[in-house]
Amino acid sequence: MTYLIVFLGAGIGGAGRHGVNVLAAKLFGTHFPAGTLIINVLGCLLMGLIAGVFAFKVSLPQEARLFLTTGILGGFTTFSAFSLDAALLWERGEMGLAALYVGASVFVSLLAVAAGLALTRVMLAGGAV
């Protein structure tokens, strides 16, 4: 049953990832992998928020955690796509863009997880959730 829960969540996350990539390509073009960068940062922020809720306040069943984190966010964020995008930039000889992409993805995503955790602490302490 847990595999079905993860499978369904991953389908939702994968569809969301595709939508963001399509929108980013329309808005920013395809020269820089903006869609994957947006997905990784947004996914890390959501992971921080969800992990914060589970850790600080809400006691949900394991199935809910699997659906949200391994399923939806696992389907939404992929560092395999990140790695491929970075490698393609590198292979095109755009070392500066590749370095910018890798550095921004890692640094800003870590900040986003920390922001999600901090935001959850504030919201839960203030009774907003």
Backbone as ProteinMPNN parsed JSONL, in Angstrom:
{"seq_chain_A": "MTYLIVFLGAGIGGAGRHGVNVLAAKLFGTHFPAGTLIINVLGCLLMGLIAGVFAFKVSLPQEARLFLTTGILGGFTTFSAFSLDAALLWERGEMGLAALYVGASVFVSLLAVAAGLALTRVMLAGGAV", "coords_chain_A": {"N_chain_A": [[0.82, -1.2, 0.0], [1.989, 1.22, 0.698], [3.668, 1.721, -1.451], [1.883, 2.335, -3.473], [0.824, 4.712, -2.488], [3.107, 6.378, -2.551], [3.592, 6.253, -5.301], [1.28, 7.499, -6.391], [1.552, 10.085, -5.295], [4.01, 10.814, -6.449], [3.31, 10.99, -9.107], [1.662, 13.239, -9.109], [3.536, 15.151, -8.258], [5.407, 14.946, -10.364], [3.876, 15.826, -12.533], [3.459, 18.447, -11.731], [6.106, 19.358, -11.77], [6.643, 19.224, -14.512], [4.835, 21.16, -15.438], [5.899, 23.518, -14.28], [8.392, 23.582, -15.563], [7.6, 23.939, -18.253], [6.307, 26.437, -18.094], [8.456, 28.036, -17.168], [10.206, 27.828, -19.35], [8.757, 29.223, -21.253], [8.693, 31.751, -20.075], [11.413, 32.426, -19.524], [13.0, 31.352, -21.485], [15.157, 28.788, -22.924], [17.873, 28.722, -22.585], [19.188, 28.822, -20.117], [18.772, 26.626, -17.362], [16.319, 27.472, -15.874], [13.84, 26.541, -15.002], [14.35, 24.073, -13.665], [15.971, 25.045, -11.62], [14.143, 26.723, -10.259], [12.279, 24.769, -9.482], [13.86, 23.123, -7.793], [14.516, 24.926, -5.69], [11.953, 25.782, -4.801], [10.891, 23.276, -4.142], [12.61, 22.539, -2.043], [11.995, 24.535, -0.175], [9.307, 23.848, 0.342], [9.762, 21.287, 1.375], [11.097, 21.95, 3.732], [9.044, 23.321, 5.066], [7.071, 21.287, 5.314], [8.506, 19.281, 6.699], [9.032, 20.731, 8.984], [6.448, 21.103, 10.039], [5.779, 18.425, 10.615], [7.814, 17.829, 12.454], [7.584, 19.739, 14.495], [4.925, 20.052, 15.31], [2.55, 18.645, 14.201], [1.197, 15.409, 14.288], [1.127, 13.163, 12.034], [-0.005, 10.29, 10.166], [2.338, 7.789, 8.98], [1.877, 7.216, 6.311], [0.87, 9.621, 5.259], [3.095, 11.251, 5.467], [4.833, 9.902, 3.705], [3.386, 10.208, 1.293], [3.424, 13.011, 0.907], [6.192, 13.803, 1.108], [8.155, 11.782, 0.058], [6.602, 10.995, -2.11], [5.002, 13.297, -3.517], [6.901, 15.525, -3.32], [9.227, 14.145, -3.987], [8.649, 13.408, -6.596], [8.445, 15.91, -7.692], [10.868, 17.404, -7.287], [14.067, 16.901, -8.584], [17.318, 15.956, -8.425], [18.638, 14.642, -10.338], [17.844, 15.698, -12.753], [18.86, 18.218, -12.329], [21.616, 17.626, -12.3], [22.023, 16.738, -14.931], [21.351, 19.066, -16.383], [23.398, 20.797, -15.476], [25.645, 19.427, -16.435], [25.17, 19.573, -19.182], [25.357, 22.344, -19.639], [28.059, 22.652, -19.015], [29.228, 21.005, -20.975], [28.577, 22.469, -23.229], [30.41, 24.383, -23.054], [29.955, 26.471, -21.361], [31.073, 27.3, -18.763], [30.966, 29.222, -16.718], [28.181, 29.767, -16.467], [27.394, 27.186, -15.752], [28.705, 26.881, -13.267], [27.477, 28.965, -11.844], [24.826, 28.04, -11.865], [25.034, 25.544, -10.445], [26.078, 26.432, -7.97], [24.092, 28.316, -7.152], [21.827, 26.649, -7.056], [22.45, 24.796, -4.997], [23.174, 26.457, -2.736], [20.997, 28.341, -2.448], [18.872, 26.562, -2.222], [19.459, 25.247, 0.191], [19.219, 27.451, 1.906], [16.482, 27.872, 1.504], [15.284, 25.582, 2.659], [16.023, 26.024, 5.337], [14.643, 28.435, 5.712], [12.001, 27.561, 5.398], [11.746, 25.846, 7.634], [12.175, 27.721, 9.693], [10.046, 29.504, 9.216], [7.889, 27.808, 9.697], [8.256, 27.34, 12.433], [7.701, 29.931, 13.429], [5.043, 30.332, 12.534], [3.707, 28.252, 13.839], [4.241, 28.837, 16.5], [2.882, 31.193, 16.757], [0.321, 30.408, 16.447], [-0.764, 30.275, 13.91], [-1.077, 28.038, 12.368]], "CA_chain_A": [[0.0, 0.0, 0.0], [2.836, 2.417, 0.737], [4.182, 1.981, -2.8], [0.802, 2.998, -4.204], [0.763, 6.079, -1.969], [4.259, 7.098, -3.115], [3.361, 6.309, -6.739], [0.288, 8.538, -6.676], [2.166, 11.376, -4.982], [5.055, 11.11, -7.431], [2.63, 11.415, -10.333], [1.255, 14.633, -8.894], [4.758, 15.957, -8.252], [5.978, 14.96, -11.706], [3.05, 16.706, -13.367], [3.784, 19.809, -11.295], [7.442, 19.689, -12.279], [6.505, 19.478, -15.95], [4.172, 22.451, -15.593], [6.847, 24.591, -13.963], [9.384, 23.624, -16.638], [6.975, 24.533, -19.442], [6.119, 27.858, -17.818], [9.771, 28.685, -17.109], [10.73, 27.912, -20.715], [8.028, 30.313, -21.919], [9.042, 33.028, -19.456], [12.841, 32.719, -19.483], [13.722, 30.684, -22.561], [15.763, 27.495, -22.579], [19.336, 28.821, -22.538], [19.563, 28.53, -18.723], [17.74, 25.74, -16.801], [15.607, 28.198, -14.818], [12.769, 25.704, -14.481], [14.896, 23.139, -12.672], [16.404, 25.841, -10.469], [12.924, 27.107, -9.53], [11.73, 23.543, -8.897], [14.694, 22.697, -6.664], [14.375, 25.876, -4.58], [10.588, 25.674, -4.292], [10.765, 21.964, -3.5], [13.319, 22.575, -0.756], [11.181, 25.34, 0.737], [8.164, 23.019, 0.744], [10.273, 20.221, 2.241], [11.335, 22.555, 5.044], [7.744, 23.579, 5.694], [6.43, 20.014, 5.671], [9.306, 18.664, 7.766], [8.82, 21.527, 10.187], [5.124, 20.771, 10.591], [5.866, 17.086, 11.222], [8.744, 17.811, 13.587], [7.277, 20.663, 15.573], [3.541, 20.187, 15.745], [1.517, 17.728, 13.76], [1.499, 13.989, 14.272], [0.371, 12.544, 10.954], [0.407, 8.912, 9.886], [3.492, 7.605, 8.089], [1.402, 7.262, 4.924], [0.778, 11.026, 4.86], [4.47, 11.72, 5.274], [5.318, 9.3, 2.466], [2.685, 10.817, 0.169], [3.859, 14.394, 0.721], [7.639, 13.998, 0.936], [8.72, 10.856, -0.923], [5.755, 11.007, -3.293], [4.848, 14.563, -4.242], [8.155, 16.277, -3.46], [10.179, 13.305, -4.719], [8.313, 13.523, -8.011], [8.579, 17.304, -8.113], [12.266, 17.832, -7.316], [15.008, 15.849, -8.981], [18.679, 16.414, -8.666], [19.137, 14.039, -11.568], [17.634, 16.73, -13.777], [19.848, 19.243, -11.993], [22.938, 17.171, -12.731], [22.051, 16.737, -16.381], [21.4, 20.462, -16.831], [24.743, 21.32, -15.209], [26.569, 18.771, -17.358], [24.948, 20.111, -20.527], [25.976, 23.677, -19.675], [29.506, 22.428, -19.025], [29.594, 20.471, -22.286], [28.448, 23.55, -24.211], [31.502, 25.319, -22.826], [29.485, 27.588, -20.543], [31.518, 26.964, -17.415], [30.477, 30.236, -15.78], [26.762, 29.491, -16.214], [27.318, 25.918, -15.024], [29.092, 27.154, -11.877], [26.4, 29.761, -11.262], [23.683, 27.148, -11.695], [25.314, 24.6, -9.359], [26.19, 27.181, -6.719], [22.784, 28.868, -6.775], [20.929, 25.546, -6.701], [22.803, 24.236, -3.688], [23.13, 27.464, -1.676], [19.658, 28.893, -2.263], [18.012, 25.475, -1.743], [19.727, 25.093, 1.626], [18.57, 28.588, 2.561], [15.036, 27.683, 1.43], [14.909, 24.608, 3.693], [16.127, 26.727, 6.621], [13.543, 29.4, 5.774], [10.775, 26.799, 5.633], [11.739, 25.425, 9.034], [11.999, 28.911, 10.531], [8.69, 29.99, 9.009], [6.996, 26.891, 10.406], [8.371, 27.626, 13.877], [7.006, 31.186, 13.7], [3.612, 30.138, 12.328], [3.167, 27.38, 14.881], [4.342, 29.541, 17.783], [1.863, 32.25, 16.762], [-1.006, 29.826, 16.313], [-1.287, 30.463, 12.56], [-1.374, 26.734, 11.77]], "C_chain_A": [[0.864, 1.265, 0.0], [3.401, 2.738, -0.64], [3.133, 2.697, -3.643], [0.692, 4.46, -3.772], [1.898, 6.92, -2.55], [4.071, 7.283, -4.622], [2.383, 7.424, -7.102], [0.847, 9.933, -6.404], [3.204, 11.778, -6.01], [4.448, 11.547, -8.766], [2.191, 12.861, -10.25], [2.475, 15.548, -8.954], [5.389, 16.061, -9.624], [5.199, 15.863, -12.656], [3.308, 18.169, -13.007], [5.134, 20.26, -11.81], [7.37, 20.022, -13.768], [5.863, 20.847, -16.195], [5.105, 23.617, -15.318], [7.896, 24.706, -15.069], [8.828, 24.262, -17.905], [6.816, 26.04, -19.257], [7.45, 28.606, -17.806], [10.376, 28.831, -18.501], [10.052, 29.044, -21.485], [8.479, 31.675, -21.385], [10.511, 33.402, -19.637], [13.638, 32.137, -20.643], [14.372, 29.407, -22.055], [17.283, 27.534, -22.497], [19.883, 28.456, -21.159], [18.448, 27.684, -18.118], [16.997, 26.373, -15.619], [14.506, 27.344, -14.198], [13.258, 24.754, -13.402], [15.373, 23.88, -11.43], [15.201, 26.239, -9.618], [12.341, 25.901, -8.806], [12.539, 23.122, -7.677], [14.527, 23.625, -5.462], [12.983, 25.774, -3.961], [10.374, 24.348, -3.568], [11.457, 21.919, -2.147], [12.571, 23.425, 0.264], [9.993, 24.524, 1.246], [8.599, 21.879, 1.658], [10.536, 20.757, 3.638], [10.039, 22.813, 5.785], [7.09, 22.285, 6.174], [7.186, 19.332, 6.802], [9.124, 19.415, 9.077], [7.487, 21.229, 10.844], [5.177, 19.416, 11.277], [6.71, 17.096, 12.488], [8.258, 18.627, 14.766], [5.847, 20.597, 16.087], [2.662, 18.98, 15.447], [2.012, 16.288, 13.765], [0.59, 13.331, 13.234], [0.851, 11.113, 10.741], [1.584, 8.856, 8.919], [3.077, 7.685, 6.62], [1.293, 8.699, 4.413], [2.164, 11.602, 4.616], [5.042, 11.183, 3.965], [4.683, 9.959, 1.241], [3.24, 12.204, -0.128], [5.343, 14.514, 0.379], [8.215, 13.084, -0.14], [7.924, 10.892, -2.217], [5.767, 12.329, -4.022], [6.181, 15.294, -4.414], [9.233, 15.466, -4.17], [9.928, 13.339, -6.218], [8.546, 14.922, -8.557], [10.034, 17.727, -8.256], [13.165, 16.667, -7.679], [16.383, 16.451, -9.18], [19.317, 15.673, -9.835], [18.954, 15.016, -12.721], [18.633, 17.865, -13.574], [21.227, 18.852, -12.535], [23.062, 17.18, -14.246], [22.145, 18.16, -16.925], [22.792, 21.059, -16.631], [25.758, 20.727, -16.179], [26.41, 19.315, -18.776], [25.517, 21.519, -20.671], [27.497, 23.545, -19.803], [29.963, 21.958, -20.41], [29.473, 21.518, -23.397], [29.54, 24.594, -24.038], [31.113, 26.52, -21.993], [29.777, 27.316, -19.069], [31.002, 27.951, -16.378], [29.009, 30.018, -15.444], [26.585, 28.198, -15.436], [27.648, 26.132, -13.545], [28.018, 27.967, -11.155], [25.196, 28.882, -10.943], [23.882, 26.19, -10.518], [25.355, 25.331, -8.021], [24.856, 27.722, -6.242], [21.822, 27.762, -6.351], [21.208, 25.035, -5.292], [22.6, 25.272, -2.583], [21.714, 27.956, -1.414], [18.69, 27.809, -1.775], [18.229, 25.209, -0.259], [19.102, 26.233, 2.422], [17.047, 28.424, 2.578], [14.55, 26.668, 2.463], [14.956, 25.275, 5.065], [14.992, 27.732, 6.786], [12.22, 28.699, 6.033], [10.661, 26.336, 7.068], [11.49, 26.615, 9.96], [10.581, 29.457, 10.422], [7.671, 29.111, 9.737], [7.05, 27.143, 11.906], [7.572, 28.881, 14.243], [5.503, 30.997, 13.589], [2.995, 29.28, 13.449], [3.209, 28.039, 16.25], [3.254, 30.605, 17.895], [0.459, 31.718, 16.606], [-1.597, 29.959, 14.923], [-1.662, 29.144, 11.912], [-2.193, 25.905, 12.73]], "O_chain_A": [[0.508, 2.263, -0.627], [3.596, 3.909, -0.967], [3.469, 3.573, -4.44], [0.49, 5.342, -4.606], [1.674, 8.047, -2.992], [4.359, 8.354, -5.156], [2.638, 8.202, -8.022], [0.639, 10.854, -7.194], [3.279, 12.942, -6.403], [5.018, 12.382, -9.468], [2.333, 13.619, -11.21], [2.453, 16.587, -9.614], [5.856, 17.13, -10.017], [5.782, 16.572, -13.477], [3.368, 19.027, -13.888], [5.295, 21.404, -12.236], [7.973, 20.994, -14.222], [6.306, 21.598, -17.064], [5.097, 24.603, -16.056], [8.251, 25.815, -15.469], [9.518, 25.044, -18.559], [7.146, 26.822, -20.148], [7.556, 29.693, -18.374], [10.994, 29.852, -18.8], [10.694, 29.74, -22.272], [8.629, 32.63, -22.147], [10.825, 34.568, -19.877], [14.833, 32.406, -20.767], [14.167, 28.996, -20.913], [17.919, 26.49, -22.353], [20.943, 27.837, -21.062], [17.275, 27.99, -18.335], [17.047, 25.861, -14.5], [14.268, 27.42, -12.993], [12.643, 24.644, -12.341], [15.199, 23.397, -10.312], [15.235, 26.107, -8.394], [11.951, 26.003, -7.643], [11.966, 22.798, -6.636], [14.409, 23.152, -4.331], [12.848, 25.689, -2.74], [9.75, 24.306, -2.508], [10.938, 21.32, -1.205], [12.519, 23.074, 1.442], [9.709, 24.514, 2.444], [7.893, 21.538, 2.607], [10.229, 20.089, 4.626], [9.939, 22.558, 6.985], [6.614, 22.204, 7.306], [6.576, 18.856, 7.759], [9.07, 18.81, 10.147], [7.404, 21.116, 12.067], [4.679, 19.264, 12.392], [6.365, 16.449, 13.477], [8.49, 18.255, 15.916], [5.579, 21.046, 17.201], [2.098, 18.373, 16.358], [3.113, 15.994, 13.3], [-0.558, 12.988, 13.518], [1.979, 10.768, 11.094], [1.793, 9.779, 8.132], [3.84, 8.167, 5.783], [1.594, 8.963, 3.248], [2.374, 12.355, 3.665], [5.664, 11.925, 3.205], [5.373, 10.237, 0.26], [3.497, 12.537, -1.285], [5.71, 15.247, -0.54], [8.716, 13.571, -1.154], [8.5, 10.828, -3.303], [6.457, 12.481, -5.03], [6.552, 15.644, -5.534], [10.065, 16.032, -4.879], [10.865, 13.303, -7.015], [8.813, 15.095, -9.746], [10.396, 18.352, -9.253], [13.029, 15.572, -7.134], [16.576, 17.344, -10.005], [20.41, 16.03, -10.277], [19.832, 15.138, -13.575], [19.18, 18.403, -14.537], [21.911, 19.666, -13.155], [24.092, 17.584, -14.784], [22.934, 18.426, -17.831], [23.307, 21.747, -17.512], [26.627, 21.436, -16.685], [27.397, 19.496, -19.49], [26.094, 21.854, -21.705], [28.129, 24.239, -20.598], [30.956, 22.449, -20.946], [30.193, 21.451, -24.393], [29.595, 25.572, -24.783], [31.864, 27.493, -21.923], [28.874, 27.131, -18.253], [30.639, 27.552, -15.272], [28.624, 30.075, -14.277], [25.726, 28.113, -14.559], [26.947, 25.621, -12.671], [27.691, 27.693, -10.0], [24.618, 28.983, -9.86], [22.988, 26.044, -9.685], [24.735, 24.894, -7.051], [24.52, 27.603, -5.063], [21.08, 27.927, -5.383], [20.287, 24.865, -4.494], [21.923, 24.991, -1.594], [21.277, 27.982, -0.263], [17.782, 28.102, -0.997], [17.268, 24.968, 0.47], [18.523, 26.011, 3.486], [16.394, 28.794, 3.554], [13.507, 26.875, 3.082], [14.036, 25.112, 5.867], [14.438, 27.868, 7.877], [11.4, 29.192, 6.808], [9.587, 26.425, 7.663], [10.694, 26.528, 10.895], [9.981, 29.831, 11.43], [6.711, 29.614, 10.321], [6.017, 27.159, 12.576], [6.854, 28.895, 15.242], [4.759, 31.452, 14.458], [1.899, 29.564, 13.931], [2.317, 27.827, 17.072], [2.762, 30.888, 18.988], [-0.502, 32.488, 16.63], [-2.803, 29.779, 14.75], [-2.484, 29.123, 10.995], [-2.55, 24.77, 12.416]]}, "name": "protein", "num_of_chains": 1, "seq": "MTYLIVFLGAGIGGAGRHGVNVLAAKLFGTHFPAGTLIINVLGCLLMGLIAGVFAFKVSLPQEARLFLTTGILGGFTTFSAFSLDAALLWERGEMGLAALYVGASVFVSLLAVAAGLALTRVMLAGGAV"}
